[in-house]
């Protein structure tokens, strides 16, 4: 019997495990489907390139056929290890902008205004530059400047300025827009995942139990209340019971899947798979949003990019030199946020990630020679998809229909074309003259709008930011209320990126940790209120 059972030891789950177990009276269980985070390439930042095809650490999902992307099935990597996706991502520390959170609150997520969430960002953060009104310097999550920067990344920043965008030394500062180097979730040259930041320091607490390699199959319900979870570990079925709350932190893909496997979701979907309906909630799995990304690649002169770097040499250099050198690179070293001519409000609407190497198909397909890649994504997509079930088997992958570029007005496609155009404009600037060789993708650098549309349909991929499938709000179709409690079901909350009403202006990892920081206070506050009122 536990007070709190947390399903998923990812970006949010590790935060909750830390904060909820700080009170020795709380008995906390953290359940993770993947293994412990012992793989050395998790902790060496540049090891990200070598984790891509590791299915032991990655759910490695595929979408259904995407009609607007030439019928392709897109690959969706998601972390399956302590730390979740924060253990396999590019470590870019981005919060979004105040307008993102103010829009959440205006749409019904009361209490999630920027002024409400900023203290939780600051509480989480330990920035190597020190603390100020916007940054924390004493939190568990270490945020640092890159120790190693490739000359091509510096060329990108110079080229961005030549294209008319200002230099920005801090994308989480007073102004997000501009080009610059990303700050990263690293500590002393090593990855600082949520497991490193929040879980490792408290792992020995006697009131905290962590189980890895355990697949949660369904929630246990008594009427309309969750009382525990059924999970399978090493081939054996187990039941963990909660006298307090069960907290789903399985992410925008797996949290709605687990709800549906437990009979909570769209009734027709559940009945189609032979699952008894506990609560008919059509919004579970809906509202799926993701940042679609287009990559522009050029060849470059030999010897400057990371394409031919010896994996063994980089690793030896990294460890012998005390976590320095190219092994500390997050690969996506530089980037930027720009406001296009189509932006409907004051926020940036296109984000760049520059990589001093050739990346095709998420790096799973090696290309000959040397080159560099500029990722560009539209930040506020209007298209919406859905997470559904492909089977009632908990071990089966869910059905992911992202519905990219499906908005009725065609605005998302127009913005992706604009993202490709702006990428081409930056990479044509004089700063790249000494480095630039033949174009790779697209193979011609003079494509018209129709040509760019075809290029996007053939090559666009996810930039790994799914969100919104258990939307937070105060209306009848919201899955969770602003306290993250599942509407219609007692003893259950969802705490991860699935509760985001809309995507933030940037990467989603830091905002997910913030959500968990605030959720911990909401949960502990509720427990205190319950104890006081009896």
C-alpha positions as CSV (number, residue, x, y, z in Angstrom):
1,X,0.0,0.0,0.0
2,X,1.4,3.4,-1.0
3,X,0.3,7.0,-0.6
4,X,1.3,7.8,-4.2
5,X,2.0,5.6,-7.2
6,X,3.7,7.4,-10.1
7,X,3.5,5.7,-13.5
8,X,6.5,6.6,-15.6
9,X,9.9,7.8,-14.4
10,X,10.5,10.3,-17.2
11,X,10.8,14.1,-17.1
12,X,7.8,14.6,-14.9
13,X,7.8,11.3,-12.9
14,X,11.3,11.8,-11.4
15,X,10.3,15.3,-10.3
16,X,7.2,14.0,-8.5
17,X,9.1,11.1,-6.9
18,X,11.6,13.6,-5.4
19,X,9.1,16.2,-4.2
20,X,6.4,13.8,-2.8
21,X,8.9,11.6,-1.0
22,X,10.6,14.6,0.7
23,X,8.0,14.0,3.5
24,X,9.1,10.7,5.2
25,X,5.4,10.0,6.0
26,X,4.6,9.6,2.3
27,X,5.1,6.2,0.9
28,X,5.9,6.6,-2.8
29,X,6.2,4.1,-5.6
30,X,7.7,5.0,-9.0
31,X,7.2,2.5,-11.8
32,X,9.2,2.6,-15.1
33,X,8.8,0.3,-18.1
34,X,12.4,0.8,-19.2
35,X,15.7,0.0,-17.5
36,X,18.0,2.1,-15.2
37,X,20.0,4.8,-16.9
38,X,23.4,3.1,-16.7
39,X,24.3,3.2,-20.4
40,X,27.4,5.4,-20.7
41,X,26.2,7.1,-23.9
42,X,23.2,8.5,-21.9
43,X,25.6,10.5,-19.7
44,X,28.1,11.6,-22.4
45,X,26.1,14.3,-24.2
46,X,27.4,13.5,-27.7
47,X,26.3,9.9,-27.1
48,X,22.9,11.0,-28.3
49,X,24.0,10.0,-31.8
50,X,24.5,6.5,-30.7
51,X,21.3,6.0,-28.8
52,X,19.1,6.5,-31.8
53,X,18.6,2.8,-32.6
54,X,18.7,1.5,-29.1
55,X,15.3,-0.1,-28.7
56,X,16.0,-1.0,-25.1
57,X,16.0,2.7,-24.2
58,X,13.4,3.9,-26.8
59,X,9.8,3.1,-27.4
60,X,10.6,3.7,-31.0
61,X,7.0,4.3,-32.2
62,X,5.8,4.9,-35.8
63,X,2.8,6.9,-36.7
64,X,0.0,5.7,-38.9
65,X,0.2,6.7,-42.5
66,X,0.2,10.5,-42.8
67,X,-2.0,11.5,-45.8
68,X,-0.4,15.0,-46.2
69,X,3.2,13.6,-46.0
70,X,3.0,11.3,-49.0
71,X,1.5,8.6,-46.9
72,X,4.7,8.1,-44.9
73,X,4.8,6.6,-41.4
74,X,6.9,8.8,-39.3
75,X,9.3,7.5,-36.6
76,X,8.6,8.8,-33.1
77,X,11.4,8.1,-30.6
78,X,10.3,8.4,-26.9
79,X,12.5,7.6,-23.9
80,X,12.0,4.2,-22.2
81,X,14.5,4.5,-19.3
82,X,14.9,6.3,-16.0
83,X,14.7,9.9,-17.1
84,X,12.5,9.2,-20.0
85,X,13.0,11.4,-23.0
86,X,15.2,13.7,-21.0
87,X,17.8,10.9,-21.0
88,X,17.9,10.6,-24.8
89,X,17.1,14.2,-26.0
90,X,19.4,17.0,-27.2
91,X,19.3,18.7,-23.8
92,X,18.1,22.2,-25.1
93,X,16.8,24.1,-22.2
94,X,13.8,26.2,-23.5
95,X,10.8,27.4,-21.5
96,X,8.6,29.0,-24.1
97,X,7.4,32.6,-23.6
98,X,5.0,34.2,-21.1
99,X,2.3,34.5,-23.8
100,X,2.1,30.7,-24.0
101,X,1.1,30.3,-20.4
102,X,-1.2,33.3,-20.3
103,X,-3.1,31.7,-23.3
104,X,-3.4,28.5,-21.3
105,X,-5.0,30.3,-18.4
106,X,-7.3,32.4,-20.7
107,X,-8.5,29.1,-22.3
108,X,-9.5,27.7,-18.9
109,X,-6.3,26.5,-17.2
110,X,-6.7,28.8,-14.2
111,X,-3.6,29.2,-12.2
112,X,-1.2,28.5,-15.1
113,X,-0.4,32.2,-16.0
114,X,3.2,33.0,-16.6
115,X,3.4,34.7,-13.1
116,X,2.2,31.4,-11.6
117,X,4.6,29.1,-13.4
118,X,7.8,31.2,-13.4
119,X,8.5,30.5,-9.7
120,X,8.5,26.8,-10.6
121,X,10.9,27.2,-13.5
122,X,13.2,29.1,-11.1
123,X,12.8,26.5,-8.3
124,X,13.8,23.7,-10.7
125,X,16.8,25.5,-12.2
126,X,20.5,25.7,-11.2
127,X,21.9,28.0,-14.0
128,X,25.7,28.1,-14.2
129,X,25.4,31.9,-15.0
130,X,23.7,32.5,-11.6
131,X,20.3,33.5,-10.5
132,X,18.2,36.5,-11.3
133,X,14.5,37.5,-11.7
134,X,14.1,34.9,-14.5
135,X,16.6,32.2,-13.5
136,X,17.2,30.0,-10.5
137,X,20.7,29.0,-9.1
138,X,19.8,26.5,-6.5
139,X,17.5,24.0,-8.1
140,X,18.3,20.3,-8.9
141,X,18.2,20.8,-12.7
142,X,21.6,22.0,-13.8
143,X,21.6,24.3,-16.9
144,X,24.9,25.3,-18.5
145,X,26.6,26.9,-21.5
146,X,28.1,24.4,-23.9
147,X,31.7,23.5,-23.3
148,X,32.5,22.8,-26.9
149,X,31.1,24.6,-29.9
150,X,31.8,23.6,-33.5
151,X,33.0,26.4,-35.9
152,X,30.0,25.7,-38.1
153,X,27.7,26.5,-35.2
154,X,29.4,29.8,-34.9
155,X,29.0,30.4,-38.6
156,X,25.2,29.8,-38.2
157,X,25.0,32.5,-35.6
158,X,26.9,34.9,-37.8
159,X,24.8,34.0,-40.8
160,X,21.6,34.5,-38.8
161,X,22.7,38.0,-38.0
162,X,23.6,38.7,-41.6
163,X,20.0,37.5,-42.5
164,X,18.6,40.2,-40.2
165,X,18.0,38.4,-37.0
166,X,19.6,39.7,-33.7
167,X,22.0,37.8,-31.6
168,X,20.4,36.4,-28.5
169,X,22.6,35.1,-25.7
170,X,19.7,33.8,-23.6
171,X,16.5,32.3,-25.2
172,X,15.0,32.2,-21.7
173,X,15.8,35.8,-21.0
174,X,13.7,39.0,-21.4
175,X,13.4,38.4,-25.2
176,X,13.3,35.0,-26.9
177,X,13.7,36.0,-30.5
178,X,17.1,35.9,-32.2
179,X,19.9,33.5,-32.9
180,X,22.5,32.1,-30.6
181,X,23.8,29.0,-28.7
182,X,21.4,26.9,-26.7
183,X,21.9,26.4,-23.0
184,X,21.7,22.8,-22.1
185,X,20.7,20.5,-19.2
186,X,24.2,19.5,-18.3
187,X,26.3,19.5,-15.2
188,X,30.1,19.5,-15.4
189,X,29.9,18.4,-19.0
190,X,27.5,15.5,-18.4
191,X,23.8,15.1,-19.2
192,X,21.5,16.2,-16.4
193,X,18.3,14.3,-17.1
194,X,15.4,14.4,-14.7
195,X,16.7,11.1,-13.3
196,X,20.1,12.6,-12.6
197,X,18.7,15.8,-11.2
198,X,15.8,14.6,-9.2
199,X,15.9,10.9,-8.7
200,X,19.5,9.9,-8.1
201,X,20.0,12.2,-5.1
202,X,17.0,10.7,-3.2
203,X,17.0,7.1,-4.5
204,X,18.0,5.8,-1.0
205,X,15.0,7.3,0.8
206,X,13.4,4.4,2.7
207,X,9.9,5.7,1.8
208,X,10.6,5.7,-2.0
209,X,10.5,2.5,-4.0
210,X,11.6,2.5,-7.7
211,X,10.8,-0.4,-9.9
212,X,12.3,-0.6,-13.4
213,X,11.4,-3.0,-16.3
214,X,7.8,-2.9,-15.2
215,X,5.0,-2.4,-17.7
216,X,1.8,-0.9,-16.2
217,X,-1.1,-2.8,-17.9
218,X,-4.1,-1.0,-16.5
219,X,-5.4,0.9,-13.5
220,X,-7.4,-0.8,-10.8
221,X,-10.7,0.9,-10.2
222,X,-13.5,0.6,-7.6
223,X,-16.4,2.3,-9.2
224,X,-15.2,5.7,-10.4
225,X,-12.1,5.7,-8.2
226,X,-8.6,4.5,-9.0
227,X,-7.2,2.4,-6.1
228,X,-4.0,1.0,-7.7
229,X,-2.2,-0.2,-10.8
230,X,-1.7,-3.6,-12.3
231,X,1.8,-4.1,-13.8
232,X,4.0,-6.8,-15.2
233,X,7.6,-7.3,-14.3
234,X,9.8,-10.2,-15.3
235,X,6.8,-12.0,-16.7
236,X,4.8,-11.8,-13.5
237,X,1.6,-9.8,-12.8
238,X,1.7,-7.6,-9.8
239,X,-0.8,-5.2,-8.1
240,X,0.3,-2.0,-6.3
241,X,-2.4,-0.3,-4.2
242,X,-2.7,3.4,-3.5
243,X,-4.6,4.9,-0.6
244,X,-3.8,8.4,-1.9
245,X,-3.5,9.0,-5.6
246,X,-2.2,7.5,-8.8
247,X,-0.2,9.9,-11.0
248,X,0.1,9.2,-14.7
249,X,3.5,10.6,-16.0
250,X,3.7,8.3,-19.0
251,X,3.8,11.1,-21.6
252,X,1.6,12.4,-24.4
253,X,1.5,8.9,-26.1
254,X,1.3,6.5,-23.2
255,X,-0.8,8.3,-20.7
256,X,-3.9,8.4,-22.9
257,X,-3.1,4.8,-24.0
258,X,-3.2,3.6,-20.3
259,X,-6.4,5.5,-19.6
260,X,-8.1,3.7,-22.5
261,X,-6.7,0.3,-21.5
262,X,-8.4,1.0,-18.2
263,X,-11.8,1.7,-19.7
264,X,-11.5,5.5,-19.6
265,X,-11.8,7.1,-23.0
266,X,-13.9,7.2,-26.1
267,X,-16.6,4.5,-25.7
268,X,-16.7,3.4,-29.3
269,X,-12.9,3.0,-29.3
270,X,-12.9,1.0,-26.1
271,X,-15.7,-1.3,-27.2
272,X,-14.0,-1.9,-30.6
273,X,-11.2,-3.5,-28.6
274,X,-13.4,-5.4,-26.1
275,X,-12.6,-3.1,-23.2
276,X,-15.4,-2.4,-20.7
277,X,-16.3,1.3,-20.5
278,X,-15.8,2.9,-17.1
279,X,-16.0,6.5,-18.3
280,X,-16.9,7.7,-21.8
281,X,-14.5,10.6,-22.4
282,X,-14.1,11.3,-26.2
283,X,-11.4,13.9,-25.5
284,X,-8.8,11.4,-24.2
285,X,-6.2,10.9,-26.9
286,X,-7.6,13.9,-28.9
287,X,-6.0,17.3,-29.3
288,X,-2.6,15.7,-30.3
289,X,-0.1,18.4,-31.4
290,X,3.5,18.1,-32.5
291,X,6.1,20.3,-34.0
292,X,6.7,19.2,-37.6
293,X,10.3,19.9,-38.7
294,X,12.1,20.3,-42.1
295,X,15.8,19.8,-42.5
296,X,18.0,21.7,-45.1
297,X,21.4,20.0,-45.7
298,X,24.5,21.1,-47.4
299,X,27.9,19.4,-48.0
300,X,30.9,21.1,-46.4
301,X,34.7,21.0,-46.5
302,X,36.2,17.8,-45.0
303,X,37.3,17.7,-41.4
304,X,35.1,20.4,-39.7
305,X,31.8,18.7,-39.1
306,X,31.1,15.8,-36.8
307,X,30.3,13.4,-39.6
308,X,33.7,11.5,-39.5
309,X,34.5,11.9,-35.8
310,X,35.7,8.6,-34.4
311,X,33.2,7.5,-31.7
312,X,36.0,5.8,-29.7
313,X,38.3,8.8,-29.9
314,X,35.6,11.2,-28.8
315,X,34.6,9.0,-25.9
316,X,38.2,8.4,-24.7
317,X,38.9,12.2,-25.1
318,X,35.8,13.0,-23.1
319,X,36.6,10.8,-20.2
320,X,40.3,11.3,-20.1
321,X,40.0,15.1,-20.2
322,X,37.4,15.3,-17.4
323,X,34.3,15.5,-19.5
324,X,35.5,18.0,-22.1
325,X,35.9,18.2,-25.9
326,X,33.5,17.2,-28.6
327,X,31.9,14.6,-26.3
328,X,30.2,17.4,-24.4
329,X,28.4,18.6,-27.5
330,X,24.6,18.2,-27.6
331,X,24.9,18.1,-31.4
332,X,22.2,20.7,-31.8
333,X,24.5,23.5,-30.5
334,X,23.0,26.6,-32.0
335,X,19.5,27.8,-33.1
336,X,17.1,30.6,-33.0
337,X,13.5,31.8,-32.8
338,X,12.1,34.2,-35.4
339,X,8.8,35.9,-36.1
340,X,7.9,35.4,-39.7
341,X,5.8,37.7,-41.9
342,X,2.8,35.4,-41.2
343,X,3.0,35.5,-37.4
344,X,-0.5,36.3,-36.0
345,X,0.8,37.6,-32.6
346,X,3.9,38.8,-30.8
347,X,5.4,35.3,-30.4
348,X,8.1,33.8,-32.6
349,X,6.6,31.2,-34.9
350,X,9.6,29.4,-36.3
351,X,12.4,27.7,-34.4
352,X,15.8,26.6,-35.7
353,X,18.2,23.9,-34.5
354,X,21.6,23.9,-36.2
355,X,23.6,20.7,-36.3
356,X,27.2,20.6,-37.6
357,X,26.7,17.2,-39.2
358,X,24.4,15.6,-41.8
359,X,21.2,14.3,-40.3
360,X,18.8,12.3,-42.5
361,X,15.9,10.4,-41.1
362,X,16.9,11.3,-37.5
363,X,20.5,10.3,-38.1
364,X,19.4,6.7,-38.8
365,X,20.6,7.0,-42.4
366,X,24.3,7.8,-42.8
367,X,25.2,10.0,-45.8
368,X,28.6,10.0,-47.5
369,X,30.9,12.9,-47.0
370,X,30.7,15.9,-44.7
371,X,27.9,18.4,-44.2
372,X,25.6,20.4,-41.9
373,X,21.9,20.5,-41.2
374,X,19.5,23.2,-40.3
375,X,16.2,22.1,-38.7
376,X,13.2,24.4,-38.9
377,X,9.8,23.9,-37.3
378,X,6.5,25.8,-37.2
379,X,5.9,26.4,-33.5
380,X,2.1,26.9,-33.3
381,X,0.5,24.2,-35.6
382,X,-3.2,24.3,-36.1
383,X,-3.5,20.6,-37.2
384,X,-4.7,18.1,-34.5
385,X,-4.2,14.4,-34.3
386,X,-5.2,11.6,-32.0
387,X,-3.7,8.8,-29.9
388,X,-5.8,5.6,-30.2
389,X,-5.5,1.9,-29.5
390,X,-4.3,-0.6,-32.0
391,X,-4.9,-3.4,-29.6
392,X,-6.2,-4.2,-26.1
393,X,-2.7,-5.7,-25.4
394,X,-0.8,-3.3,-23.1
395,X,2.4,-4.4,-24.7
396,X,1.2,-3.3,-28.2
397,X,2.1,0.1,-29.5
398,X,-0.8,2.6,-29.6
399,X,-2.1,4.0,-32.8
400,X,-0.6,7.5,-33.5
401,X,-2.4,9.6,-36.1
402,X,-0.6,12.9,-36.0
403,X,-2.6,14.4,-38.9
404,X,0.3,16.8,-39.8
405,X,-0.6,19.6,-42.3
406,X,-4.3,18.7,-42.0
407,X,-5.7,22.1,-41.0
408,X,-8.5,23.2,-43.3
409,X,-6.9,26.6,-44.2
410,X,-3.6,25.0,-45.2
411,X,-1.8,27.4,-42.9
412,X,0.5,24.8,-41.4
413,X,1.9,23.9,-44.9
414,X,2.4,27.6,-45.7
415,X,4.4,28.0,-42.5
416,X,6.5,24.9,-43.3
417,X,7.3,26.4,-46.7
418,X,8.2,29.6,-45.0
419,X,10.5,27.7,-42.5
420,X,12.3,26.1,-45.5
421,X,12.7,29.4,-47.2
422,X,14.1,31.1,-44.1
423,X,16.5,28.2,-43.6
424,X,17.7,28.5,-47.2
425,X,18.1,32.3,-46.7
426,X,20.3,31.9,-43.6
427,X,22.5,29.1,-45.1
428,X,23.1,31.3,-48.2
429,X,24.7,34.1,-46.2
430,X,28.4,35.1,-46.5
431,X,29.3,33.5,-43.2
432,X,28.9,30.1,-44.9
433,X,30.8,30.9,-48.0
434,X,34.0,29.3,-46.8
435,X,32.1,26.2,-45.6
436,X,29.3,25.7,-48.2
437,X,29.5,23.1,-50.9
438,X,26.7,21.4,-52.9
439,X,23.2,21.2,-51.5
440,X,21.9,17.8,-50.4
441,X,18.3,18.3,-49.3
442,X,16.7,19.8,-51.2
443,X,19.1,18.8,-54.0
444,X,18.4,22.2,-55.6
445,X,18.6,25.5,-53.8
446,X,16.3,27.4,-56.2
447,X,13.0,25.5,-55.6
448,X,9.8,27.5,-56.0
449,X,6.8,27.2,-53.7
450,X,5.4,24.1,-55.3
451,X,8.9,22.5,-55.2
452,X,9.2,23.4,-51.5
453,X,5.8,21.9,-50.8
454,X,6.8,18.6,-52.4
455,X,10.1,18.6,-50.5
456,X,8.2,19.1,-47.2
457,X,5.7,16.3,-48.0
458,X,8.6,14.0,-48.8
459,X,11.1,14.8,-46.0
460,X,9.5,16.5,-43.0
461,X,9.7,14.7,-39.7
462,X,8.9,15.2,-36.0
463,X,11.2,17.3,-33.8
464,X,9.9,15.2,-30.8
465,X,7.4,17.5,-29.1
466,X,4.0,15.6,-28.8
467,X,1.6,17.2,-26.4
468,X,-2.0,17.9,-25.6
469,X,-3.7,14.5,-25.5
470,X,-5.1,14.8,-22.0
471,X,-5.9,18.5,-22.2
472,X,-6.2,20.7,-19.1
473,X,-9.1,23.1,-18.8
474,X,-12.4,24.0,-17.1
475,X,-14.9,22.9,-19.8
476,X,-16.8,19.7,-20.2
477,X,-14.4,18.3,-22.8
478,X,-11.2,18.9,-20.7
479,X,-9.6,15.6,-19.6
480,X,-8.1,17.1,-16.5
481,X,-9.0,20.1,-14.4
482,X,-6.5,22.9,-13.6
483,X,-5.3,20.8,-10.6
484,X,-4.6,18.0,-13.1
485,X,-7.2,15.7,-11.7
486,X,-8.9,13.5,-14.2
487,X,-12.5,14.6,-14.6
488,X,-15.0,12.0,-13.6
489,X,-12.4,9.7,-11.9
490,X,-11.3,10.1,-8.3
491,X,-7.7,9.5,-7.1
492,X,-6.1,10.0,-10.5
493,X,-4.1,12.8,-12.0
494,X,-2.1,13.2,-15.2
495,X,1.2,15.1,-14.9
496,X,3.1,15.3,-18.2
497,X,3.1,17.1,-21.6
498,X,-0.3,15.6,-22.4
499,X,-2.0,18.1,-20.2
500,X,-0.7,21.1,-22.2
501,X,-3.7,22.8,-23.9
502,X,-1.4,24.0,-26.7
503,X,2.2,23.7,-27.5
504,X,4.7,26.1,-26.1
505,X,6.9,28.3,-28.2
506,X,9.9,25.9,-28.2
507,X,11.0,22.6,-26.7
508,X,8.8,20.8,-24.3
509,X,11.2,19.2,-21.8
510,X,11.7,22.1,-19.4
511,X,7.9,23.0,-19.4
512,X,7.1,19.4,-18.5
513,X,9.4,19.5,-15.5
514,X,7.8,22.8,-14.5
515,X,4.3,21.2,-14.7
516,X,5.5,18.4,-12.3
517,X,7.0,20.9,-9.9
518,X,3.7,22.8,-9.7
519,X,1.8,19.5,-9.6
520,X,3.7,18.5,-6.5
521,X,2.5,21.5,-4.7
522,X,-1.0,21.0,-5.8
523,X,-0.9,17.3,-4.7
524,X,0.7,18.0,-1.3
525,X,-1.7,21.0,-0.8
526,X,-4.7,18.7,-1.5
527,X,-3.4,16.1,0.9
528,X,-2.9,18.8,3.6
529,X,-6.4,20.1,3.0
530,X,-7.9,16.6,3.2
531,X,-6.1,15.9,6.5
532,X,-7.3,19.1,8.0
533,X,-10.9,18.6,7.0
534,X,-11.0,14.9,7.7
